[in-house]
Amino acid sequence: MRILIYSYNYYPEPIGIAPLMTELAEGLVRRGHQVRVVTAMPNYPERQIYQEYRGKLYLNEEKNGVEIQRSYVWIRPKPNLLDRVLLDASFVVTSFMPALFGWRPDVILSTSPSLPSCVPVALLGWLRACPVILNLQDILPEAAVHVGLLKNKLLIQLFTLLEKFAYHSASKISVIADGFVDNLRSKGVKSDKIVQIPNWVDVNFIRPLPKENNSFRTAHNLNGKFVVLYSGNIALTQGLESVVKAASVLRHIPDIVFIIVGEANGLQRLQQECLDCGADNVLLLPFQPRKCLPEMLAAADVGLVVQKKNVISFNMPSKIQVLLASGRALVASVPDNGTAAKAIRQSGGGVIVPPEDPQALAIAILNLYEKPEKVKTLGYKSRQYAVEHYAFEQALNQYESLCYSLIANRRAIPSTRVTKQEV
């Protein structure tokens, strides 16, 4: 098959959708398919185009057999409303030409966010007469409105229309959790159009490693410490100030150390919070190279998942699969009725506490610190669940089968019409 992946985020961006789409593209290539990726110049999470990609309108690359077509986007480190509109608009405009003039795909897989890219994707699918799979990693504008990112009524109406158009124009919609299914059905999307394929993790790459002789622990003087790790985005939906405040509650126990790994701007904000709270047991670090990720995760005794109270219920952070695969206990400060809490409960590998409640978070961590056998049990269940439910090969099988079925259906439609005409 010839598969076009239309994704705003891709390698070398270290978190979020980018690693997922990179693994999917390269996995399909290893199975003998021809894969082309239309994407933006890398800029996430710093919201600045990476140094080596600046000053370019277009750039073609090849990595591990995947053809990558990059285009310029308007991006600012601290975007206002106009900047956000220009970001989406610029990707819609600049990405279409390389997408159009590449080879003809058999199927297109588009990720959302970015929602406005559904317009060039639908046009491309029509021009090339090929099916489109819409992969929903989040549901916009609903999620953005819920956390206060999107307040302009005109833009909300525009994005609502785009959302309806995206669902209507897609041949199939792949969603990452059952909460998405319920949401789409409530909006009139037919059940047979929805396919649930959870996000995945490469369980051969992310795997349990010993804490002893761990290079990350050694480099940061963590040997003998009980390490609580958060690694990922530091944004409005996380509320990592609660983690800093929980750390300050436990600062009288010198063996407990909190590590927060993220982008520079977010770390600067948290540094002030640490000073205000007297949380001298928090170590703030920049993102580590992806090759170092297994060692970093293995350095932890506990991995954190953090969300604010107002995060919409179907939000499912991709870090959950990664933490589970690392074979570590999880503590999740998330809404009790949300998709994240449900997934962690089902895994048996973590503890749920109320969001934005530093005292509850501190108590949960202290409880695990005092019960090392429970930490081991939770870690074992985490790994087992990840292997059984989130292994990459399972997701790859499902996406490959979905692509084949859509291509088969497309080829069958003309022949059916001919038969009717002949009769």
Steps between C-alpha positions, in 0.01 A plus 500: 500500500590863458404681820508876555512613863390863542619604845597841633735328747778256411863412579717652650240642739540298822151475651132481415380396156842521332656178641176312434476603136872438451471146636189434290660624178822306553311190608296505178821538296650195673195305383573590140271798449599830343442784746509875451452750785381858450589699809611837635848619579564356847417749776339319793500536799715816500272658236802611305616344174809294577825676413601275210158540333473880511493719192344231280162497331516131405735215579497138390669237714522123525525310828485123541331461163234767559475796261448817706367819341529796736349844455532834677250599771440824685595426861568719802633393846215676682215501250200729529170426330611641165822298512304179558275576203801577280671179611211282386443706186866490400514121526183464296644718224865392489446126547255450213736549207761238604215265590342545158814463290635190668407152384135399504410324828269202538384634837553815709531499879454842656550588866302753703609740641548695271130509418514752208722259306185296436430744213811429287480133596140474377588683179799276443291189564245619245761592237685172543183292543633331812350436846588711803552378857462773762702412810360690799753565776278770646156640423505863398360755562333335800822427690645846433183675614483285814844610627461861390739495205227600256255773604424695183142417400563545128799265509304247706229500233761468225675209671167332570423513127848364424442218746175401327669522162793286619266223622287516187788496251699218665447144381579367848579665833751329726475594868734421788251428781136405554420848635561629147249248361225623731576862414487442124179298521337784696586726205332275246801309368395148406655217699620317189714800409692487829791267569660490843878450488681598822825687486794269538848467638800311366531250786837385368642852523321613818553215743575440869868557576676471837547807716849382588779636279245731339676778308222755560506439876876524509513818293256680733613356837182297545648171614323382815215749451128437454444672166164643392512591129289718274610534140297673232312811405475784753185684395155613607358149517759360741512729803847391610495760775316231699801272463734770633270563796480125572880488492517781754276297734754214485819703508572385855572151362842531331469166319205619288596698190268640232622529140312712245618478140358740244544802274701803608212750530297270721801421718566870558146543628533200730836622629328802651233273649774290661655809655162622627419161658847421628496179294874438495437130430392568140747461215399674175657360183465564125373229267745214461600349163255227401772234513538579873127462573507136623779576748323812625171317554682214670657747743156566650323314777174675414380663178254788512198578283357844577190680375295796616141471623362663188662262250230344289414143596614326180856641511749212490869598544731285288750494788278244677597224259866595526502500881318167512750343260790618717377271776465769762219585741280791394342773709236684301364835615211501253120542491343186645243463220746551214648269241847524657377384840307214341804379304726504807241317712465233232877454492520438874831681491420829668329708763244775424481820705284811451646759261647826632519354853865519611426346841335193348784464252758523778318239709483256207873538430589464869289184516697346214831614648411311817383189312772389254327167436189682381717705265640178352154346463360807325803511270458136405132552417586813300740315275272201457207719399708704255625186325150352477310813394734769365776316312587681177467194277135464599421858399704462181298190408176693551607801292631277223175301494295821500694635202459175307126490568447856379697436182302181437171686551605777263587251230177310552272804454567560126451132417164498683383801303599337172305187588187702570534684171550175314185355656 
